[in-house]
Amino acid sequence: MIRAAAVLLAAVLPVTPLLAQTIQPPLHTEGHNVLDAAGHPVRLISVNWYGFDQKEYVAGGLDHAPLATIVREIQELGVNSVRLPWANETLERNPLVPDYAVKANPQFRGKHAMDVMDVVIDALAAAHIMVVLDNHVSRADWCCTETDGNGLWYNADYPESKWLADWQTIVRRYKRQPWVIGADLRNELRSGAAWGGSDPKLDWHAAAERGGNAVLAANPRLLIMVESPDYSTNFTGFDKLPVVLKVKQRLVYSPHAYNIEGHPFASYDELKQTYDARAGFLLHSEPAVPLWVGEFGTCQTLDCGATSDWFVLFIRYLKENHLAWSYWPLNGTQSSGASRKYDTVETYGLLSTDYQHFAAPKIIDLLRTIEDQPSTH
């Protein structure tokens, strides 16, 4: 819990906030906009920091750099928020984190995963960096395939009842931490997930309403981020069958976007037409709901052919549509998991393998053009 984390947090070097300090959580929505408690517009400019959803059960990089150093790097990026993936397995089992995964933070040796999450979140909050909790997977592992058992919001080992209970547990855990501002209900629905339809076992629309209302029953101040089927790339029908929550002004839709394999775009207009059809049309439809692109990314060297070309065009799309966004990922190294090898280079990562420098300056420069952010590193 937050109080229990105080002793561990004392071991973290103090962090001076570099971001805009005028944001006053909690946040709420108004039309297509997100506003803070003072009514000021807030665009979520975020980075994904994975690990609590992976087989080490802990945020990546704590084996290479002190927590305070990583938080400073996040500040230097110029983002105001972190999407923090977690697994139901991590919450329910709350295992001890491996010593090797936190060797640069000896205060975490012998600690359980959720105790470390408490301190990580408190360190981000102390730096005025907002946190969106993201239920990424049920069983901790690398995501995503059609056959990994994590494609729906439940599976045999983690039924919907546990998914709902786990959301309420983690939301209550951080209810007193105002910088935890959102709940991304489930990552990249697939494996037959549908928006509505006749099969309740696949109806993500109905489940998202149940999940969102469960979260809001535990903390009515949180934003509720809802992704879509097809790996959160297809929001067809969301305007005709919207999510309706019991607490108003809390809903955000969260599309994801990556290069479409084998589909190079000949022009920006072609890309725009494609992404408008997938989710962008919601910017002009009713009921009005904000959009936050919860994941997008490319190779850190920006020299990977069609994937890099796509990324440059998509940056323009984000900028022209004034979209909120969250880059995938911050991590400089991989966690253990399917098709992954612990401590090898995270080829999409913004940070270096020592988590103390930027490894993707061209990517970061492009991201800064969206917000016209000055260089600080």
C-alpha positions as CSV (number, residue, x, y, z in Angstrom):
1,M,0.0,0.0,0.0
2,I,1.1,3.6,-0.4
3,R,1.8,4.1,3.3
4,A,3.8,0.8,3.4
5,A,5.8,2.1,0.5
6,A,7.1,5.1,2.3
7,V,10.1,3.4,3.8
8,L,11.2,2.1,0.4
9,L,10.5,5.4,-1.3
10,A,12.9,7.1,1.2
11,A,15.7,5.2,-0.6
12,V,14.8,6.9,-3.9
13,L,16.7,10.1,-4.6
14,P,14.4,13.2,-4.6
15,V,13.1,14.2,-8.0
16,T,12.4,17.8,-9.0
17,P,9.4,18.0,-11.4
18,L,10.4,19.3,-14.8
19,L,7.0,19.0,-16.4
20,A,4.2,21.4,-16.5
21,Q,3.1,21.7,-12.8
22,T,-0.2,23.2,-13.5
23,I,-2.0,19.9,-14.1
24,Q,-4.3,19.3,-11.2
25,P,-5.6,15.7,-11.0
26,P,-8.1,14.1,-11.1
27,L,-9.0,14.4,-14.8
28,H,-12.4,14.2,-16.5
29,T,-13.6,14.5,-20.1
30,E,-15.7,17.1,-21.8
31,G,-16.6,16.3,-25.4
32,H,-13.4,15.3,-27.2
33,N,-11.2,16.9,-24.6
34,V,-9.7,15.8,-21.3
35,L,-9.6,18.5,-18.5
36,D,-8.0,18.6,-15.1
37,A,-9.7,19.5,-11.8
38,A,-9.3,23.2,-12.6
39,G,-10.9,22.8,-16.0
40,H,-7.7,23.2,-18.0
41,P,-7.2,21.1,-21.1
42,V,-4.7,18.2,-20.7
43,R,-3.3,16.2,-23.5
44,L,-2.0,12.9,-22.3
45,I,1.6,12.6,-23.7
46,S,2.8,9.3,-22.5
47,V,5.3,6.5,-22.6
48,N,4.7,2.8,-21.9
49,W,7.0,1.3,-19.2
50,Y,6.5,-2.4,-19.2
51,G,7.6,-5.1,-16.8
52,F,5.0,-5.6,-14.1
53,D,3.2,-7.6,-16.9
54,Q,6.2,-9.8,-17.7
55,K,7.9,-12.8,-16.2
56,E,10.2,-10.8,-13.9
57,Y,7.0,-9.2,-12.5
58,V,8.8,-5.8,-12.2
59,A,9.3,-2.7,-14.2
60,G,12.2,-3.0,-16.7
61,G,15.5,-1.2,-16.0
62,L,15.6,-1.5,-12.3
63,D,18.5,-3.9,-12.9
64,H,20.5,-1.2,-14.6
65,A,19.7,2.1,-13.1
66,P,18.3,3.6,-9.8
67,L,14.6,4.3,-9.9
68,A,15.2,8.0,-9.6
69,T,17.5,8.0,-12.6
70,I,14.8,6.3,-14.8
71,V,12.2,8.8,-13.5
72,R,14.5,11.7,-14.5
73,E,14.9,10.2,-18.0
74,I,11.1,10.0,-18.3
75,Q,11.0,13.7,-17.3
76,E,13.6,14.6,-19.8
77,L,11.6,12.9,-22.5
78,G,9.0,15.6,-22.0
79,V,6.0,13.3,-21.3
80,N,3.5,14.0,-18.6
81,S,2.3,10.4,-18.1
82,V,3.2,6.7,-18.1
83,R,1.1,3.8,-19.2
84,L,2.0,1.1,-16.7
85,P,1.1,-2.5,-17.8
86,W,0.3,-5.1,-15.2
87,A,-0.8,-8.7,-15.2
88,N,-3.5,-10.3,-13.2
89,E,-0.9,-12.9,-12.2
90,T,1.4,-10.2,-10.8
91,L,-1.4,-8.8,-8.7
92,E,-2.9,-12.1,-7.5
93,R,0.4,-14.0,-6.8
94,N,2.4,-10.9,-5.8
95,P,5.6,-12.9,-6.1
96,L,9.0,-11.9,-4.8
97,V,10.9,-10.1,-7.5
98,P,14.1,-11.8,-8.7
99,D,17.2,-10.2,-7.2
100,Y,18.8,-10.0,-10.7
101,A,15.9,-7.8,-11.9
102,V,16.4,-5.1,-9.3
103,K,20.2,-5.3,-8.8
104,A,20.6,-1.5,-9.3
105,N,18.0,-0.9,-6.6
106,P,19.1,-2.9,-3.6
107,Q,16.2,-1.5,-1.6
108,F,13.9,-3.8,-3.6
109,R,15.8,-7.1,-2.9
110,G,13.5,-9.5,-1.2
111,K,10.4,-7.4,-1.9
112,H,7.2,-8.5,-3.5
113,A,6.1,-7.2,-6.9
114,M,3.3,-5.0,-5.7
115,D,5.5,-3.4,-3.0
116,V,7.9,-2.3,-5.9
117,M,4.9,-1.1,-7.9
118,D,3.9,1.1,-5.0
119,V,7.3,2.8,-4.9
120,V,7.5,3.2,-8.7
121,I,4.1,4.9,-8.8
122,D,5.0,7.1,-5.8
123,A,8.2,8.1,-7.5
124,L,6.4,9.0,-10.7
125,A,3.8,10.9,-8.7
126,A,6.5,12.8,-6.8
127,A,7.7,14.0,-10.2
128,H,4.2,15.0,-11.2
129,I,4.0,12.2,-13.8
130,M,0.5,10.8,-14.2
131,V,0.0,7.0,-14.3
132,V,-2.5,5.0,-16.3
133,L,-2.8,1.4,-15.0
134,D,-3.0,-0.9,-18.0
135,N,-4.4,-4.5,-17.6
136,H,-2.1,-5.9,-20.3
137,V,-2.4,-9.6,-19.8
138,S,-3.9,-12.2,-17.4
139,R,-0.9,-14.5,-17.2
140,A,2.4,-12.6,-17.1
141,D,4.2,-12.9,-20.4
142,W,5.1,-11.0,-23.6
143,C,2.1,-9.9,-25.6
144,C,0.5,-10.6,-28.1
145,T,-0.6,-13.5,-30.3
146,E,-3.9,-15.2,-31.1
147,T,-2.9,-18.3,-29.1
148,D,-1.2,-16.8,-26.0
149,G,-4.3,-17.3,-23.8
150,N,-4.4,-13.5,-23.1
151,G,-6.5,-12.4,-26.1
152,L,-9.8,-11.9,-24.2
153,W,-10.3,-10.2,-20.8
154,Y,-10.5,-13.6,-19.2
155,N,-9.3,-17.2,-19.5
156,A,-9.7,-20.5,-17.7
157,D,-7.3,-19.5,-15.0
158,Y,-8.4,-15.9,-14.7
159,P,-12.2,-15.8,-15.3
160,E,-14.1,-12.5,-15.6
161,S,-14.9,-12.5,-11.9
162,K,-11.2,-12.3,-11.1
163,W,-10.7,-9.7,-13.8
164,L,-13.3,-7.5,-12.2
165,A,-12.1,-8.2,-8.6
166,D,-8.5,-7.6,-9.5
167,W,-9.4,-4.2,-11.1
168,Q,-11.1,-3.2,-7.9
169,T,-8.2,-4.4,-5.8
170,I,-5.6,-2.4,-7.7
171,V,-7.8,0.7,-8.0
172,R,-8.4,0.7,-4.2
173,R,-4.7,0.2,-3.6
174,Y,-3.9,3.5,-5.3
175,K,-7.1,5.4,-4.5
176,R,-5.2,7.8,-2.3
177,Q,-2.6,8.5,-5.0
178,P,-4.1,11.3,-7.1
179,W,-1.5,11.0,-9.9
180,V,-2.9,7.6,-10.8
181,I,-5.5,9.0,-13.2
182,G,-6.7,6.3,-15.4
183,A,-7.5,2.6,-16.0
184,D,-6.9,1.0,-19.4
185,L,-9.3,-1.9,-19.0
186,R,-7.7,-4.5,-21.3
187,N,-4.9,-4.5,-23.8
188,E,-5.4,-5.4,-27.5
189,L,-8.6,-7.5,-27.5
190,R,-8.4,-10.3,-30.1
191,S,-9.1,-14.1,-30.2
192,G,-12.7,-13.5,-31.4
193,A,-13.5,-10.5,-29.3
194,A,-16.4,-8.6,-30.8
195,W,-18.1,-5.2,-30.3
196,G,-21.5,-6.4,-29.3
197,G,-22.9,-9.5,-31.1
198,S,-24.8,-12.5,-29.9
199,D,-22.1,-14.3,-28.0
200,P,-21.7,-12.8,-24.5
201,K,-18.4,-14.7,-24.0
202,L,-16.9,-12.6,-26.8
203,D,-18.9,-9.3,-26.3
204,W,-16.2,-6.9,-25.3
205,H,-18.6,-3.9,-25.4
206,A,-20.7,-5.4,-22.6
207,A,-17.6,-6.5,-20.7
208,A,-16.0,-3.0,-21.0
209,E,-19.1,-1.5,-19.4
210,R,-18.9,-4.0,-16.6
211,G,-15.2,-3.4,-16.1
212,G,-15.5,0.3,-16.3
213,N,-18.3,0.4,-13.8
214,A,-16.4,-1.9,-11.4
215,V,-13.4,0.5,-11.6
216,L,-15.5,3.5,-11.0
217,A,-17.3,1.9,-8.0
218,A,-13.8,1.6,-6.4
219,N,-12.7,5.1,-7.5
220,P,-15.1,7.3,-9.4
221,R,-12.3,9.9,-10.2
222,L,-10.4,7.7,-12.7
223,L,-10.5,8.0,-16.5
224,I,-11.6,4.7,-18.2
225,M,-9.6,3.8,-21.3
226,V,-11.4,1.4,-23.6
227,E,-9.6,-0.4,-26.4
228,S,-11.1,-2.2,-29.4
229,P,-11.1,-5.7,-30.9
230,D,-8.5,-6.6,-33.6
231,Y,-5.6,-5.5,-31.3
232,S,-7.3,-2.2,-30.7
233,T,-7.1,-1.2,-34.3
234,N,-10.8,-1.4,-35.3
235,F,-13.3,0.9,-33.7
236,T,-16.1,0.3,-36.2
237,G,-19.5,0.5,-34.5
238,F,-18.3,2.4,-31.4
239,D,-20.3,5.4,-32.6
240,K,-23.4,3.3,-33.0
241,L,-22.9,1.2,-29.8
242,P,-21.0,3.5,-27.4
243,V,-19.8,2.6,-24.0
244,V,-22.1,4.0,-21.3
245,L,-20.7,4.3,-17.8
246,K,-22.5,5.0,-14.5
247,V,-20.2,8.0,-13.9
248,K,-20.2,10.6,-16.6
249,Q,-17.2,12.3,-18.2
250,R,-14.8,9.4,-17.6
251,L,-14.6,7.6,-20.9
252,V,-11.6,7.6,-23.3
253,Y,-11.2,5.4,-26.4
254,S,-7.7,4.1,-27.0
255,P,-6.7,2.9,-30.4
256,H,-3.2,1.4,-31.1
257,A,-1.3,1.8,-34.3
258,Y,1.8,0.0,-35.8
259,N,3.0,-0.4,-39.3
260,I,0.7,-2.7,-41.3
261,E,2.9,-5.6,-42.5
262,G,2.9,-5.8,-46.3
263,H,0.9,-2.6,-46.7
264,P,3.2,0.3,-47.4
265,F,1.5,3.7,-47.7
266,A,2.1,5.5,-51.0
267,S,1.2,8.8,-49.4
268,Y,0.1,10.6,-46.3
269,D,-3.4,10.9,-47.7
270,E,-3.6,7.1,-48.0
271,L,-2.5,6.6,-44.4
272,K,-5.0,9.3,-43.2
273,Q,-7.8,7.5,-45.1
274,T,-6.9,4.2,-43.5
275,Y,-6.6,5.5,-39.9
276,D,-9.7,7.7,-40.2
277,A,-11.7,4.6,-41.1
278,R,-10.2,2.6,-38.2
279,A,-10.7,5.1,-35.4
280,G,-10.1,8.7,-36.5
281,F,-13.8,9.0,-37.5
282,L,-14.6,9.1,-33.8
283,L,-13.1,12.6,-33.6
284,H,-16.1,13.8,-35.6
285,S,-18.9,11.6,-34.2
286,E,-21.3,11.6,-31.4
287,P,-21.3,10.9,-28.5
288,A,-18.0,12.9,-28.3
289,V,-15.3,10.9,-26.6
290,P,-11.5,11.7,-26.4
291,L,-9.0,9.5,-28.2
292,W,-5.6,8.5,-26.7
293,V,-3.3,6.4,-28.9
294,G,-2.2,4.0,-26.2
295,E,0.6,2.3,-28.3
296,F,2.6,3.1,-31.4
297,G,6.2,2.7,-32.1
298,T,9.1,1.9,-34.5
299,C,12.7,0.8,-34.4
300,Q,14.8,3.1,-32.3
301,T,17.2,3.8,-35.1
302,L,14.5,4.9,-37.5
303,D,16.2,3.0,-40.3
304,C,13.9,0.0,-40.7
305,G,12.4,0.7,-44.1
306,A,8.6,0.7,-44.4
307,T,8.2,0.7,-40.6
308,S,10.1,3.9,-40.3
309,D,8.4,5.4,-43.3
310,W,5.0,4.6,-41.7
311,F,6.1,6.1,-38.4
312,V,7.0,9.5,-39.9
313,L,3.6,9.7,-41.6
314,F,1.8,8.6,-38.4
315,I,3.5,11.4,-36.5
316,R,2.0,13.8,-38.9
317,Y,-1.4,12.2,-38.4
318,L,-1.1,12.6,-34.6
319,K,-0.1,16.2,-35.0
320,E,-2.8,17.2,-37.4
321,N,-5.5,15.6,-35.3
322,H,-4.1,17.0,-32.0
323,L,-4.2,13.4,-30.6
324,A,-3.0,12.3,-27.2
325,W,-0.5,9.5,-27.4
326,S,1.7,6.9,-25.6
327,Y,4.8,5.6,-27.2
328,W,5.8,1.9,-26.9
329,P,8.1,1.5,-25.1
330,L,10.4,3.3,-22.7
331,N,12.4,0.2,-22.0
332,G,15.9,-0.2,-23.2
333,T,16.1,-3.9,-22.6
334,Q,13.7,-6.9,-22.9
335,S,12.1,-8.8,-20.0
336,S,11.7,-12.5,-20.2
337,G,8.8,-13.9,-22.2
338,A,7.6,-15.7,-25.3
339,S,10.0,-14.8,-28.2
340,R,12.0,-12.6,-25.8
341,K,15.4,-12.9,-24.2
342,Y,16.0,-11.2,-20.9
343,D,18.4,-8.2,-21.0
344,T,18.8,-8.0,-24.8
345,V,18.2,-4.8,-26.6
346,E,14.6,-3.6,-26.8
347,T,14.7,-2.5,-30.5
348,Y,11.8,-0.1,-30.2
349,G,12.9,1.3,-26.8
350,L,13.5,5.0,-26.2
351,L,16.2,4.4,-23.5
352,S,19.6,2.9,-23.7
353,T,20.4,-0.5,-22.3
354,D,21.8,1.2,-19.1
355,Y,18.6,3.2,-18.8
356,Q,20.6,6.4,-18.3
357,H,20.6,7.8,-21.8
358,F,18.4,8.2,-24.8
359,A,18.9,5.5,-27.5
360,A,16.4,6.9,-30.0
361,P,17.1,10.6,-30.5
362,K,15.5,10.7,-34.0
363,I,12.3,9.2,-32.6
364,I,12.3,11.6,-29.6
365,D,12.9,14.5,-31.9
366,L,9.9,13.5,-34.0
367,L,7.7,13.0,-30.9
368,R,8.6,16.5,-29.8
369,T,7.4,17.9,-33.0
370,I,3.9,16.8,-32.1
371,E,3.9,19.2,-29.1
372,D,6.6,21.5,-30.3
373,Q,8.6,20.5,-27.3
374,P,12.1,22.0,-26.8
375,S,15.1,19.7,-26.6
376,T,16.3,19.2,-23.1
377,H,18.8,16.4,-23.4
